[in-house]
Amino acid sequence: MLDTMDIKILTILQEDSTLPVAEIGKRVGLSTTPCWRRIQKLEQDGIIERRVALLNPKAVGAGVTVFVQITTNQHNAAWLERFDAVVRNFPEIVEAYRMSGHVDYLLRVVVPDIESYDRFYKAFIGQIELTDVSSAFAMEQIKFTTAMPLNFAASQIAGKRGRDEA
């Protein structure tokens, strides 16, 4: 269970995980050692999965984003395992989701240009049987964040306090 101090620490880490622990502690009102212990516990509990660098897609030659909707008539464990392996084999696929509704899977693919996407597409469909594939090219990125909204965790704390006081 997260408390308000954990939420403050997580908010700061989601903005800049390179800040020194002493600076994070100063911002949340803790000395370095207790702050470090909390961060370690958040990592051990799996709340912080990993700390990474976010790259500028255009600067690394991956400025085109394509959303790929996939439907299949294969709904068995063997096909799903194969699909999972194929998806993991393509670095251009940066996100993959199994969906409910008319689309079975949604992929986010990043490539330098349309020609690169065409090469990716041909290689991808050559490795797995699909019923339908539909691609949509993003024209503009309006919002992008990796930060999780922490207001849900805060409401759980408020709810727990209310139950504890009753």
Helices and strands as residue ranges (DSSP letters): H 4-15, H 21-28, H 32-44, G 58-60, E 64-71, H 77-88, E 93-98, E 105-111, H 114-125, E 132-137, H 151-165
